[in-house]
Amino acid sequence: MPGNTGSSRNRLYVLAGRQDIEARGNVVTGMLTVFTFDVYALMDPGSTLSYVTPYLAKKFGIEPKKLYEPFEVSTPVGELVIARCIYRGCPIKVYHRLPVADLVELEMVDFDVIIGMEWLKSCYATVGCRTKIVSFEFPSEPVLEWKGDTVAPKDRFIST
């Protein structure tokens, strides 16, 4: 977690509802697999961290870690939600790979997970704002493309 100075708290922004988000050009939504669960995900390079709903997180079968320093997350309607725990090392399936993410537990209703820049960066991902495709460029591997609920090597991508 980023360090804080003085008594200030980290503040992060969570996007608006599903319809508003899907209309935005800089995010991509669709289905992913976290552990063995198919989840509705938002890939948001504007969010530093990744988040998970408590309802889904309870199914993981692992205990969350308490955050050393809880932080506030502001909702689209201006309410503040305190993030207090994190699920470390959660595997997210990308074709044949299982890169892990640290998922902060957060009350939200429109998505099961929000995948932020930390995880996207670790997966060498690029979010196509116009195409709504996330490209994963793992070193020495073919480029993988994710759109909606399909992940495939670039040369074998099937449009949905």
DRENDO-1510 file (C-alpha; in Angstrom, 1 decimal, always signed):
<recs>
REC; n; res; u; v; w
REC; 1; MET; +0.0; +0.0; +0.0 .
REC; 2; PRO; +1.2; +3.5; -0.7 .
REC; 3; GLY; +2.6; +5.3; +2.3 .
REC; 4; ASN; +0.8; +8.2; +3.9 .
REC; 5; THR; +2.1; +11.4; +5.3 .
REC; 6; GLY; +0.7; +13.0; +8.4 .
REC; 7; SER; -2.9; +12.1; +9.3 .
REC; 8; SER; -4.2; +12.0; +5.7 .
REC; 9; ARG; -5.8; +8.9; +4.3 .
REC; 10; ASN; -5.6; +7.3; +0.9 .
REC; 11; ARG; -8.6; +8.2; -1.3 .
REC; 12; LEU; -9.5; +6.2; -4.3 .
REC; 13; TYR; -12.3; +6.6; -6.7 .
REC; 14; VAL; -14.7; +3.9; -7.7 .
REC; 15; LEU; -16.6; +4.4; -11.0 .
REC; 16; ALA; -20.3; +4.9; -11.4 .
REC; 17; GLY; -23.0; +2.3; -12.2 .
REC; 18; ARG; -22.6; -0.5; -14.8 .
REC; 19; GLN; -24.4; +1.4; -17.7 .
REC; 20; ASP; -22.4; +4.5; -17.2 .
REC; 21; ILE; -19.1; +2.6; -17.0 .
REC; 22; GLU; -19.7; +0.4; -20.0 .
REC; 23; ALA; -20.3; +3.7; -22.0 .
REC; 24; ARG; -16.9; +5.0; -21.0 .
REC; 25; GLY; -14.0; +4.6; -23.4 .
REC; 26; ASN; -11.2; +3.9; -21.0 .
REC; 27; VAL; -12.6; +0.7; -19.3 .
REC; 28; VAL; -13.5; -2.8; -20.4 .
REC; 29; THR; -16.1; -5.1; -18.8 .
REC; 30; GLY; -16.8; -8.8; -19.1 .
REC; 31; MET; -16.3; -12.2; -17.5 .
REC; 32; LEU; -13.1; -13.5; -15.8 .
REC; 33; THR; -12.3; -16.4; -13.7 .
REC; 34; VAL; -11.0; -15.7; -10.2 .
REC; 35; PHE; -10.0; -18.9; -8.4 .
REC; 36; THR; -12.6; -21.2; -10.0 .
REC; 37; PHE; -15.5; -18.6; -10.0 .
REC; 38; ASP; -16.7; -16.9; -13.1 .
REC; 39; VAL; -17.1; -13.2; -12.2 .
REC; 40; TYR; -18.3; -10.0; -13.8 .
REC; 41; ALA; -15.3; -7.8; -14.0 .
REC; 42; LEU; -14.3; -4.2; -14.7 .
REC; 43; MET; -10.8; -3.7; -16.1 .
REC; 44; ASP; -10.0; -0.1; -15.1 .
REC; 45; PRO; -6.6; +1.3; -15.7 .
REC; 46; GLY; -7.7; +4.4; -13.8 .
REC; 47; SER; -7.8; +2.5; -10.5 .
REC; 48; THR; -4.5; +1.7; -8.9 .
REC; 49; LEU; -5.8; -1.2; -6.8 .
REC; 50; SER; -8.1; -4.1; -7.5 .
REC; 51; TYR; -11.3; -4.8; -5.5 .
REC; 52; VAL; -13.7; -7.7; -4.8 .
REC; 53; THR; -17.1; -7.8; -3.2 .
REC; 54; PRO; -17.4; -9.4; +0.2 .
REC; 55; TYR; -20.0; -11.8; -1.2 .
REC; 56; LEU; -17.6; -13.3; -3.7 .
REC; 57; ALA; -14.5; -13.1; -1.4 .
REC; 58; LYS; -16.2; -15.4; +1.2 .
REC; 59; LYS; -16.2; -18.1; -1.4 .
REC; 60; PHE; -12.4; -18.0; -1.9 .
REC; 61; GLY; -11.7; -20.2; +1.1 .
REC; 62; ILE; -8.8; -18.0; +2.3 .
REC; 63; GLU; -8.7; -15.6; +5.2 .
REC; 64; PRO; -8.3; -11.9; +4.3 .
REC; 65; LYS; -5.4; -9.9; +5.8 .
REC; 66; LYS; -6.3; -6.8; +7.8 .
REC; 67; LEU; -4.9; -3.7; +6.2 .
REC; 68; TYR; -2.2; -2.1; +8.3 .
REC; 69; GLU; -3.8; +1.2; +7.5 .
REC; 70; PRO; -7.5; +1.2; +6.3 .
REC; 71; PHE; -8.4; +3.7; +3.7 .
REC; 72; GLU; -11.4; +5.5; +2.3 .
REC; 73; VAL; -12.9; +4.8; -1.1 .
REC; 74; SER; -15.4; +7.4; -2.3 .
REC; 75; THR; -18.4; +6.1; -4.2 .
REC; 76; PRO; -20.0; +7.9; -7.2 .
REC; 77; VAL; -22.7; +9.4; -4.9 .
REC; 78; GLY; -20.1; +10.8; -2.6 .
REC; 79; GLU; -20.3; +8.3; +0.3 .
REC; 80; LEU; -17.1; +7.0; +1.8 .
REC; 81; VAL; -16.5; +3.3; +2.3 .
REC; 82; ILE; -13.7; +2.1; +4.5 .
REC; 83; ALA; -11.5; -0.6; +3.0 .
REC; 84; ARG; -10.2; -2.7; +5.9 .
REC; 85; CYS; -8.9; -6.0; +4.5 .
REC; 86; ILE; -7.3; -7.6; +1.4 .
REC; 87; TYR; -7.2; -11.0; -0.1 .
REC; 88; ARG; -3.6; -11.6; -1.3 .
REC; 89; GLY; -2.5; -13.8; -4.2 .
REC; 90; CYS; -5.9; -14.4; -5.8 .
REC; 91; PRO; -5.4; -16.2; -9.2 .
REC; 92; ILE; -7.1; -14.7; -12.2 .
REC; 93; LYS; -7.2; -16.9; -15.3 .
REC; 94; VAL; -5.8; -15.4; -18.5 .
REC; 95; TYR; -5.9; -18.1; -21.1 .
REC; 96; HIS; -3.4; -20.7; -19.8 .
REC; 97; ARG; -1.8; -18.4; -17.2 .
REC; 98; LEU; -2.9; -17.7; -13.6 .
REC; 99; PRO; -1.4; -14.3; -12.6 .
REC; 100; VAL; -2.3; -13.4; -9.1 .
REC; 101; ALA; -3.9; -10.2; -7.8 .
REC; 102; ASP; -4.3; -8.7; -4.4 .
REC; 103; LEU; -8.0; -7.9; -4.0 .
REC; 104; VAL; -9.2; -5.3; -1.5 .
REC; 105; GLU; -12.6; -6.1; -0.1 .
REC; 106; LEU; -15.1; -3.4; -1.0 .
REC; 107; GLU; -18.9; -3.1; -0.9 .
REC; 108; MET; -20.1; -2.6; -4.5 .
REC; 109; VAL; -23.1; -3.8; -6.4 .
REC; 110; ASP; -22.3; -3.5; -10.2 .
REC; 111; PHE; -19.3; -5.7; -10.4 .
REC; 112; ASP; -17.8; -8.8; -8.6 .
REC; 113; VAL; -14.3; -7.4; -9.1 .
REC; 114; ILE; -12.6; -4.3; -10.3 .
REC; 115; ILE; -9.2; -4.9; -11.8 .
REC; 116; GLY; -6.8; -2.0; -11.5 .
REC; 117; MET; -3.5; -0.9; -12.8 .
REC; 118; GLU; -1.3; -2.9; -10.4 .
REC; 119; TRP; -2.5; -6.2; -11.8 .
REC; 120; LEU; -2.8; -4.9; -15.4 .
REC; 121; LYS; +0.8; -3.8; -15.3 .
REC; 122; SER; +2.0; -7.1; -13.9 .
REC; 123; CYS; +0.3; -8.8; -16.8 .
REC; 124; TYR; +1.8; -6.5; -19.4 .
REC; 125; ALA; -1.7; -5.5; -20.3 .
REC; 126; THR; -2.9; -2.7; -22.6 .
REC; 127; VAL; -6.5; -1.5; -22.6 .
REC; 128; GLY; -7.8; -0.6; -26.0 .
REC; 129; CYS; -10.2; +2.3; -25.4 .
REC; 130; ARG; -11.7; +2.2; -28.8 .
REC; 131; THR; -11.8; -1.5; -29.4 .
REC; 132; LYS; -12.7; -2.5; -25.8 .
REC; 133; ILE; -10.0; -5.2; -26.0 .
REC; 134; VAL; -7.4; -5.9; -23.3 .
REC; 135; SER; -4.1; -7.2; -24.8 .
REC; 136; PHE; -1.8; -9.2; -22.6 .
REC; 137; GLU; +1.8; -9.2; -23.9 .
REC; 138; PHE; +3.6; -11.6; -21.6 .
REC; 139; PRO; +7.3; -11.7; -22.5 .
REC; 140; SER; +8.2; -14.4; -25.0 .
REC; 141; GLU; +4.6; -15.5; -25.5 .
REC; 142; PRO; +2.0; -14.7; -28.2 .
REC; 143; VAL; -0.2; -11.7; -27.5 .
REC; 144; LEU; -3.5; -12.7; -25.8 .
REC; 145; GLU; -6.6; -10.6; -26.3 .
REC; 146; TRP; -9.6; -10.4; -23.9 .
REC; 147; LYS; -12.9; -9.1; -24.9 .
REC; 148; GLY; -16.1; -9.6; -22.9 .
REC; 149; ASP; -15.6; -13.2; -21.9 .
REC; 150; THR; -13.2; -14.5; -24.5 .
REC; 151; VAL; -9.4; -14.8; -24.1 .
REC; 152; ALA; -7.5; -16.1; -27.1 .
REC; 153; PRO; -4.1; -15.7; -28.8 .
REC; 154; LYS; -4.3; -12.6; -31.1 .
REC; 155; ASP; -4.2; -14.7; -34.3 .
REC; 156; ARG; -7.1; -16.9; -33.2 .
REC; 157; PHE; -9.3; -14.2; -31.6 .
REC; 158; ILE; -13.0; -14.7; -32.3 .
REC; 159; SER; -15.2; -11.6; -32.3 .
REC; 160; THR; -18.3; -11.5; -30.1 .
</recs>
